[in-house]
Amino acid sequence: MLKSLKIQGVGPAPKMTLDFGSRLNLLTGDNGLGKSFLLDIAWWALTRKWPAQINPKLTSGNMARPTKGEGKITFEFTGKAKAEHYTSTFKPKVQDWTGRPGRPSNPGLVLYAMSDGSFAVWDPARNYWIAHKNLDTQERQPAYVFSPAEVWDGLRTDDEKWLSNGLIRDWASWQKENGQAFQQLKKVLEVLSPSPEELLTPGELTRVSLDDVRDIPTVRMPYQQDVPVIYASSGMRRIMALAYFLVWAWQEHRQAAKLLQQPEAHQVIFLIDEVESHLHPSWQRKIVPALLNLMDSLAQEAETQLITATHSPLIMASVEPWFDHQQDAWFDLDICQDKENQVPQVKLTRREFIRRGDASRWLTSEAFDLASARSEEAEQTLNDASEALKREDLSKNEAVELDKRLREVLGDTDPFWMRWRFVAEQKGWLE
């Protein structure tokens, strides 16, 4: 498991320290404060490669560089044979981060789902160093990093060797064989579905064009039509891609471990940026608990850890029944005023997870920092009305105008109405 990260002189904050929970870790904060950056750093700490370094087609996942002075990244994780604890510094002359000589620790299977639809997989059976004539070498692919298009169409090396067939070909092949991989895919899709009434069920394979000879998988919609996966909605494509990579990564890992006659991964670490991306609220309520269950069921003998960034109050509300302070953690990024220099500064805080019982209450928590769970217009009107209720000199015309504004922004059953109408009628402002 990734145990800790300490970052100094790199990214949006002068320094950040994270002591991770062993199971679930949540990252919240406004856009641009460093959530994706922290996930990139986590991936690099575990694999020692930046995603865009392996696949230049990516538009994210680039190497982190110091903002000024000497940058340091300290990380600690539990490895297969030993724990890894190391401080890496950036060397301007070589434009890279220092690494410990010799064979690094093995962090287990590492998966990274980026917000733009890219995916990365590091497999200890396929990407770790190998011994050749008693010497450690790195002749294997350093990791599998897919651009959004390669997720669906397959991943090849520069010399045109196929590393992955991609979702479309693999799904079609698994469905024709109807073996373990396809049964596992169906199960994963079922678990990740938003409800029993809206199950993601594979339909019949089909062709979509005279010029495309591929058999295209389909998904059966609630209205009983089989829709080719390439025409599915963004949310459904996101879930299908997550399901595919969970199955593909574990199936390929098990086969490689068997060929090498070595044990399967002792732990699985899954990094997900914007886990709610493209998803309907009904899906957002279910996705994190479903992923935790799936990781445990796929890798039954391995420890599993999920680290995810989110902008969704429903995600935070959905984990309330699951959150365990002994093995889970919530980290929040905020803009704060630096008392010494009197300038705004990004600050990372590990916050206490308090069950709020309602997603709207999460909007007004430290996670999202909204003054209310209303529109800006409603919030301003309520503030004006609340201040008006304190005044003794409010005119009838002012009260009538406020009443009109309230009617435009509040629902008929809003609790503020009772207070407003009672006071306004008592004072004779409204008839």
C-alpha positions as CSV (number, residue, x, y, z in Angstrom):
1,M,0.0,0.0,0.0
2,L,1.1,3.6,-0.6
3,K,1.7,4.8,3.0
4,S,2.8,8.4,2.6
5,L,3.8,11.2,0.2
6,K,5.7,14.3,1.2
7,I,6.2,17.0,-1.5
8,Q,8.3,20.1,-1.1
9,G,8.9,22.8,-3.7
10,V,6.8,21.0,-6.3
11,G,3.2,21.8,-7.4
12,P,0.8,24.5,-6.2
13,A,1.7,24.3,-2.5
14,P,5.1,25.0,-0.8
15,K,4.8,21.5,0.8
16,M,2.2,18.8,1.2
17,T,2.2,15.7,3.4
18,L,-0.2,12.8,3.0
19,D,-0.4,9.8,5.3
20,F,-2.7,7.5,3.4
21,G,-5.4,5.1,4.7
22,S,-4.8,1.5,3.9
23,R,-8.1,1.1,2.0
24,L,-10.0,4.2,0.8
25,N,-8.6,7.7,0.3
26,L,-10.6,10.7,-0.9
27,L,-9.1,13.9,-2.3
28,T,-11.3,17.1,-2.5
29,G,-10.7,20.7,-3.4
30,D,-11.3,23.3,-6.0
31,N,-10.1,23.1,-9.6
32,G,-6.4,23.8,-10.0
33,L,-5.3,23.1,-6.4
34,G,-3.5,19.9,-7.1
35,K,-5.8,16.8,-6.9
36,S,-4.7,15.4,-10.3
37,F,-1.1,16.4,-9.6
38,L,-1.1,14.4,-6.4
39,L,-2.4,11.3,-8.3
40,D,0.3,11.7,-10.9
41,I,2.9,11.9,-8.1
42,A,1.4,8.8,-6.4
43,W,1.6,6.9,-9.7
44,W,5.2,8.0,-10.2
45,A,6.2,7.1,-6.7
46,L,4.9,3.6,-7.2
47,T,6.2,3.0,-10.7
48,R,9.0,5.6,-11.1
49,K,7.7,6.6,-14.5
50,W,5.4,9.5,-15.5
51,P,2.4,8.5,-17.7
52,A,3.2,10.9,-20.5
53,Q,6.9,9.8,-20.4
54,I,5.8,6.4,-21.5
55,N,3.1,7.5,-23.9
56,P,3.7,11.0,-25.4
57,K,0.1,10.9,-26.9
58,L,-1.2,11.8,-23.4
59,T,-2.2,15.5,-22.7
60,S,-1.8,15.0,-19.0
61,G,0.5,13.0,-16.7
62,N,3.6,15.0,-17.5
63,M,6.7,15.1,-15.3
64,A,6.3,17.3,-12.3
65,R,9.0,20.0,-12.0
66,P,10.0,22.2,-9.1
67,T,8.4,25.6,-8.9
68,K,11.6,27.1,-7.5
69,G,14.7,26.0,-5.8
70,E,15.2,22.3,-5.1
71,G,12.2,20.1,-5.3
72,K,11.8,17.0,-3.2
73,I,9.4,14.0,-3.3
74,T,9.5,11.6,-0.4
75,F,7.4,8.5,-0.6
76,E,6.8,5.3,1.3
77,F,5.0,2.1,0.3
78,T,4.9,-1.5,1.3
79,G,6.6,-3.7,-1.2
80,K,6.5,-7.4,-1.9
81,A,9.9,-8.2,-0.2
82,K,10.6,-4.9,1.5
83,A,9.2,-1.5,2.3
84,E,10.3,1.4,0.1
85,H,11.2,4.7,1.7
86,Y,13.0,7.2,-0.5
87,T,13.5,10.9,-1.0
88,S,14.0,11.9,-4.6
89,T,15.4,15.3,-5.7
90,F,15.1,17.0,-9.0
91,K,18.4,17.4,-10.9
92,P,18.3,20.4,-13.4
93,K,21.3,19.2,-15.3
94,V,19.7,15.9,-16.3
95,Q,16.1,17.3,-16.1
96,D,15.0,14.3,-14.1
97,W,14.4,13.0,-10.6
98,T,17.0,11.0,-8.8
99,G,16.4,7.3,-8.2
100,R,17.9,4.7,-5.9
101,P,20.3,2.4,-7.8
102,G,19.5,-1.3,-8.1
103,R,16.2,-3.1,-8.2
104,P,13.3,-1.0,-6.8
105,S,10.6,-2.5,-4.5
106,N,7.6,-4.2,-6.0
107,P,4.4,-2.3,-5.1
108,G,2.0,-4.9,-6.6
109,L,-0.5,-4.2,-9.3
110,V,-1.0,-0.4,-9.9
111,L,-3.9,1.0,-11.9
112,Y,-4.5,4.6,-12.8
113,A,-7.7,6.0,-14.4
114,M,-7.2,9.6,-15.5
115,S,-10.0,12.1,-15.9
116,D,-9.6,12.5,-19.7
117,G,-10.2,8.8,-20.3
118,S,-6.5,7.7,-20.3
119,F,-5.5,4.6,-18.4
120,A,-2.2,3.3,-17.0
121,V,-1.3,-0.2,-15.7
122,W,1.8,-1.3,-13.9
123,D,2.0,-5.1,-13.6
124,P,4.7,-6.7,-11.4
125,A,4.6,-9.8,-13.6
126,R,5.0,-7.9,-16.9
127,N,6.6,-4.6,-16.1
128,Y,9.0,-5.3,-13.3
129,W,12.8,-5.9,-13.8
130,I,13.9,-9.3,-15.0
131,A,17.2,-11.1,-14.3
132,H,19.4,-11.9,-17.3
133,K,22.6,-13.8,-16.7
134,N,22.3,-12.9,-13.0
135,L,22.0,-9.2,-13.8
136,D,18.9,-7.1,-13.4
137,T,17.7,-5.5,-16.6
138,Q,14.7,-3.4,-17.7
139,E,14.0,-5.0,-21.0
140,R,10.3,-5.2,-20.3
141,Q,7.7,-2.5,-21.1
142,P,8.0,-0.1,-18.2
143,A,4.1,0.2,-17.9
144,Y,1.0,0.1,-20.1
145,V,-0.3,3.6,-20.7
146,F,-3.3,4.1,-22.9
147,S,-4.5,7.3,-24.5
148,P,-8.4,7.6,-24.6
149,A,-8.4,6.3,-28.2
150,E,-6.1,3.4,-27.4
151,V,-8.4,2.3,-24.6
152,W,-10.9,1.3,-27.3
153,D,-8.7,0.5,-30.3
154,G,-5.6,-1.1,-28.7
155,L,-2.1,-0.2,-27.7
156,R,1.0,-0.8,-29.9
157,T,4.7,-0.2,-29.4
158,D,6.7,2.0,-31.8
159,D,7.7,-1.1,-33.7
160,E,4.0,-2.0,-34.2
161,K,3.9,-4.8,-31.6
162,W,0.5,-5.1,-30.0
163,L,0.5,-4.7,-26.2
164,S,-3.2,-4.7,-25.9
165,N,-6.1,-5.4,-28.3
166,G,-8.2,-2.7,-26.7
167,L,-11.7,-2.9,-25.3
168,I,-13.6,-3.5,-28.6
169,R,-11.5,-6.4,-29.8
170,D,-11.0,-8.0,-26.4
171,W,-14.7,-7.7,-25.4
172,A,-15.7,-9.3,-28.7
173,S,-13.1,-12.1,-28.4
174,W,-14.1,-12.8,-24.8
175,Q,-17.8,-12.9,-25.7
176,K,-17.2,-15.4,-28.6
177,E,-15.2,-17.6,-26.2
178,N,-17.7,-17.2,-23.4
179,G,-15.0,-18.1,-20.9
180,Q,-13.9,-16.8,-17.6
181,A,-12.9,-13.4,-18.9
182,F,-16.3,-12.7,-20.3
183,Q,-18.1,-14.0,-17.3
184,Q,-16.0,-11.8,-15.1
185,L,-16.7,-8.8,-17.4
186,K,-20.4,-9.4,-17.2
187,K,-20.2,-9.6,-13.4
188,V,-18.1,-6.4,-13.1
189,L,-20.6,-4.5,-15.4
190,E,-23.5,-5.8,-13.3
191,V,-21.9,-4.6,-10.1
192,L,-21.0,-1.2,-11.6
193,S,-24.5,-0.7,-12.9
194,P,-26.6,2.1,-11.3
195,S,-29.5,-0.1,-10.3
196,P,-31.1,-3.5,-10.9
197,E,-33.5,-1.8,-13.3
198,E,-30.6,-0.4,-15.4
199,L,-28.1,-3.2,-15.6
200,L,-25.2,-2.9,-18.0
201,T,-25.7,-6.2,-19.9
202,P,-23.7,-7.2,-23.0
203,G,-25.9,-7.5,-26.1
204,E,-25.2,-9.3,-29.4
205,L,-22.1,-8.5,-31.3
206,T,-22.7,-6.4,-34.4
207,R,-21.2,-4.6,-37.4
208,V,-21.6,-0.8,-37.7
209,S,-20.2,-0.2,-41.2
210,L,-19.3,-1.9,-44.5
211,D,-15.8,-0.4,-44.1
212,D,-15.3,-1.7,-40.5
213,V,-14.8,-5.5,-40.3
214,R,-14.6,-5.6,-36.5
215,D,-17.3,-7.2,-34.4
216,I,-18.5,-4.4,-32.2
217,P,-19.8,-5.2,-28.7
218,T,-23.2,-3.8,-27.7
219,V,-24.8,-3.0,-24.4
220,R,-28.5,-3.7,-23.9
221,M,-30.3,-0.6,-22.9
222,P,-33.3,-0.4,-20.5
223,Y,-35.5,0.2,-23.5
224,Q,-34.4,-3.2,-24.8
225,Q,-32.2,-2.1,-27.7
226,D,-28.7,-3.3,-28.2
227,V,-26.5,-0.1,-28.7
228,P,-22.9,-0.5,-30.0
229,V,-20.5,0.5,-27.3
230,I,-18.9,3.2,-29.6
231,Y,-22.3,5.0,-29.6
232,A,-23.0,4.7,-25.9
233,S,-23.1,7.8,-23.7
234,S,-20.0,9.3,-22.1
235,G,-21.0,8.0,-18.7
236,M,-21.6,4.4,-19.9
237,R,-18.3,4.5,-21.8
238,R,-16.5,5.6,-18.7
239,I,-18.0,2.7,-16.7
240,M,-17.3,0.2,-19.5
241,A,-13.7,1.3,-19.7
242,L,-13.3,1.0,-15.9
243,A,-14.8,-2.5,-16.0
244,Y,-12.7,-3.6,-19.0
245,F,-9.4,-2.4,-17.4
246,L,-10.2,-4.1,-14.1
247,V,-10.8,-7.4,-15.9
248,W,-8.0,-7.0,-18.5
249,A,-5.4,-6.0,-16.0
250,W,-6.2,-8.8,-13.6
251,Q,-6.6,-11.5,-16.3
252,E,-3.3,-10.5,-18.0
253,H,-1.5,-10.4,-14.6
254,R,-2.7,-13.9,-13.6
255,Q,-1.7,-15.4,-17.0
256,A,1.8,-13.7,-16.7
257,A,2.3,-14.8,-13.1
258,K,1.3,-18.4,-14.1
259,L,3.8,-18.4,-17.0
260,L,6.6,-17.1,-14.7
261,Q,5.6,-19.6,-12.0
262,Q,5.4,-16.8,-9.4
263,P,2.6,-15.8,-7.0
264,E,0.0,-13.3,-8.0
265,A,0.2,-9.7,-6.8
266,H,0.1,-9.3,-3.0
267,Q,-1.7,-5.9,-3.3
268,V,-3.6,-3.8,-5.8
269,I,-3.6,0.0,-5.8
270,F,-6.2,1.9,-7.9
271,L,-5.8,5.6,-8.5
272,I,-8.9,7.3,-10.1
273,D,-9.2,11.0,-11.0
274,E,-12.7,12.5,-10.9
275,V,-14.4,9.1,-10.2
276,E,-17.8,10.7,-10.9
277,S,-16.8,11.9,-14.3
278,H,-19.9,11.9,-16.7
279,L,-22.0,9.9,-14.3
280,H,-25.6,10.4,-13.4
281,P,-26.3,11.0,-9.7
282,S,-27.7,7.5,-9.3
283,W,-24.4,6.2,-10.5
284,Q,-22.4,8.5,-8.4
285,R,-24.1,7.2,-5.3
286,K,-22.9,3.7,-6.1
287,I,-19.5,3.9,-7.8
288,V,-17.1,4.0,-4.9
289,P,-18.7,1.2,-2.8
290,A,-19.0,-0.9,-6.0
291,L,-15.3,-0.4,-6.8
292,L,-14.2,-1.3,-3.3
293,N,-16.2,-4.5,-3.5
294,L,-15.0,-5.3,-7.0
295,M,-11.3,-4.9,-6.1
296,D,-11.7,-7.3,-3.2
297,S,-13.6,-9.8,-5.3
298,L,-11.2,-9.8,-8.2
299,A,-8.0,-10.0,-6.1
300,Q,-9.3,-12.1,-3.3
301,E,-5.8,-12.9,-1.9
302,A,-4.5,-9.4,-2.2
303,E,-4.8,-6.2,-0.2
304,T,-6.6,-3.4,-2.1
305,Q,-6.3,0.4,-1.8
306,L,-8.4,3.0,-3.6
307,I,-7.2,6.6,-3.9
308,T,-9.7,8.9,-5.7
309,A,-10.3,12.6,-6.4
310,T,-13.8,13.9,-6.5
311,H,-15.9,17.1,-7.0
312,S,-19.1,15.3,-6.1
313,P,-21.1,15.7,-2.8
314,L,-22.9,12.5,-3.7
315,I,-19.6,10.6,-3.8
316,M,-18.9,11.9,-0.3
317,A,-22.4,11.0,1.0
318,S,-22.2,7.6,-0.6
319,V,-19.2,6.5,1.4
320,E,-20.7,7.4,4.8
321,P,-21.8,3.9,5.6
322,W,-18.4,2.6,4.5
323,F,-15.9,5.0,5.9
324,D,-13.7,3.5,8.6
325,H,-11.4,5.9,10.4
326,Q,-9.0,3.1,11.0
327,Q,-8.3,2.4,7.3
328,D,-9.7,5.3,5.4
329,A,-8.7,9.0,5.0
330,W,-10.0,12.3,3.5
331,F,-7.7,15.0,2.3
332,D,-8.9,18.5,1.3
333,L,-7.1,21.2,-0.6
334,D,-7.9,24.9,0.1
335,I,-6.7,28.4,-0.6
336,C,-5.6,30.0,2.6
337,Q,-3.9,33.3,3.5
338,D,-0.3,32.9,4.5
339,K,0.1,34.8,7.7
340,E,3.8,35.4,7.3
341,N,3.8,36.6,3.7
342,Q,0.2,37.8,3.4
343,V,-0.3,36.0,0.1
344,P,-2.8,33.2,-0.9
345,Q,-1.4,29.8,-0.5
346,V,-2.6,26.2,-1.2
347,K,-2.9,24.1,1.9
348,L,-3.6,20.4,2.2
349,T,-5.5,19.2,5.3
350,R,-6.4,15.7,6.5
351,R,-9.9,16.3,7.7
352,E,-12.0,14.3,10.1
353,F,-14.8,12.5,8.2
354,I,-18.1,13.4,9.8
355,R,-21.3,11.7,8.5
356,R,-23.7,14.4,7.3
357,G,-26.6,12.3,6.2
358,D,-27.5,14.5,3.2
359,A,-25.5,15.3,0.0
360,S,-26.6,19.0,0.2
361,R,-24.8,19.2,3.6
362,W,-21.6,18.1,2.0
363,L,-21.9,21.1,-0.4
364,T,-21.6,23.4,2.6
365,S,-18.8,21.4,4.3
366,E,-15.0,21.9,4.1
367,A,-15.0,19.7,1.0
368,F,-16.8,22.2,-1.3
369,D,-16.9,25.4,0.8
370,L,-20.3,26.7,-0.5
371,A,-22.2,29.1,1.7
372,S,-25.4,27.2,0.8
373,A,-26.7,24.5,-1.4
374,R,-28.7,26.9,-3.5
375,S,-28.3,29.0,-6.6
376,E,-26.2,32.2,-6.3
377,E,-29.4,34.3,-6.8
378,A,-31.3,32.4,-4.1
379,E,-28.4,32.7,-1.7
380,Q,-28.2,36.4,-2.2
381,T,-31.9,36.9,-1.9
382,L,-32.1,34.9,1.4
383,N,-29.2,36.9,2.8
384,D,-31.1,40.1,1.9
385,A,-34.3,38.8,3.4
386,S,-32.6,37.6,6.6
387,E,-31.0,41.1,7.1
388,A,-34.4,42.7,6.4
389,L,-36.0,40.7,9.1
390,K,-33.7,42.3,11.6
391,R,-34.7,45.9,10.6
392,E,-37.3,47.9,12.3
393,D,-37.4,50.6,9.5
394,L,-38.1,48.2,6.6
395,S,-40.8,49.8,4.4
396,K,-43.8,48.0,3.0
397,N,-42.5,48.6,-0.6
398,E,-39.2,47.0,0.3
399,A,-40.9,44.0,1.9
400,V,-43.1,43.5,-1.2
401,E,-40.1,43.6,-3.5
402,L,-38.3,41.1,-1.3
403,D,-41.3,38.8,-1.3
404,K,-41.4,38.9,-5.1
405,R,-37.7,38.0,-5.3
406,L,-38.2,35.2,-2.8
407,R,-41.0,33.8,-4.9
408,E,-38.7,33.7,-7.9
409,V,-35.9,31.7,-6.3
410,L,-37.5,29.5,-3.6
411,G,-39.6,26.4,-3.9
412,D,-43.1,26.3,-2.6
413,T,-42.2,24.2,0.4
414,D,-38.9,25.9,1.3
415,P,-38.7,26.3,5.2
416,F,-37.6,29.9,4.9
417,W,-41.1,30.8,3.7
418,M,-42.7,30.1,7.1
419,R,-40.3,32.4,8.9
420,W,-40.5,35.1,6.3
421,R,-44.3,35.1,6.0
422,F,-44.9,35.0,9.8
423,V,-42.6,38.0,10.6
424,A,-43.7,40.0,7.5
425,E,-47.4,39.6,8.4
426,Q,-46.9,40.3,12.1
427,K,-45.2,43.6,11.2
428,G,-47.8,44.5,8.6
429,W,-45.4,44.4,5.7
430,L,-47.6,42.0,3.7
431,E,-51.4,41.6,3.6
